[in-house]
Amino acid sequence: MTNFPADVPGYGFVRAGVPELSVCVLPGYRGAGLGAALLDAAVREARRLSLSALSLSVEAGNPARRLYERVGFAPVEPGGHPGTLLLELGGDQA
């Protein structure tokens, strides 16, 4: 998880205080549940830290988007990068 500053945002930037998540599974390891395990661990850690939300950016057509949406990530509307997704966690930090 990375907290990019508002003046140098990544594609997944939503607002200050919301870390941008990056997940990568090499092609030879895809389909074995590793991405889901990594995502689950990141979300658990974010909740442990009482973060308010996590964001990420996913390219159009990337099959991982289905995984992100199953976990609860949803498109940020309007005005953000079209691939930016947000998972609201309800934590204390803004």
HUTA-V678476 format. One record per residue. RES is the residue in one small letter. SS is DSSP state (~ for helix, > for strand, _ for the rest). BURIAL is # if it has 9 or more other ideal C-beta (glycine too) atoms within 8 Angstrom, else .. Layout:
BEGIN
RES & SS & BURIAL
RES & SS & BURIAL
END
This chain:
BEGIN
m & _ & #
t & > & .
n & _ & #
f & _ & #
p & _ & .
a & ~ & .
d & ~ & .
v & ~ & .
p & _ & .
g & _ & .
y & _ & .
g & _ & #
f & _ & #
v & _ & #
r & _ & .
a & _ & .
g & _ & .
v & _ & #
p & > & #
e & > & #
l & _ & #
s & _ & .
v & _ & #
c & _ & .
v & _ & #
l & _ & .
p & ~ & .
g & ~ & .
y & ~ & .
r & _ & #
g & _ & .
a & _ & .
g & _ & .
l & ~ & #
g & ~ & #
a & ~ & .
a & ~ & .
l & ~ & #
l & ~ & #
d & ~ & #
a & ~ & .
a & ~ & #
v & ~ & #
r & ~ & .
e & ~ & #
a & ~ & #
r & ~ & #
r & ~ & .
l & _ & .
s & _ & .
l & _ & #
s & _ & #
a & > & #
l & > & #
s & > & #
l & > & #
s & > & #
v & _ & #
e & _ & .
a & _ & .
g & _ & .
n & _ & .
p & _ & .
a & ~ & #
r & ~ & #
r & ~ & .
l & ~ & #
y & ~ & #
e & ~ & #
r & ~ & .
v & ~ & #
g & _ & .
f & _ & #
a & > & .
p & > & .
v & _ & #
e & _ & .
p & _ & .
g & _ & .
g & _ & #
h & _ & .
p & _ & .
g & _ & #
t & > & #
l & > & #
l & > & #
l & > & #
e & > & .
l & _ & #
g & _ & .
g & _ & #
d & _ & .
q & _ & .
a & _ & .
END
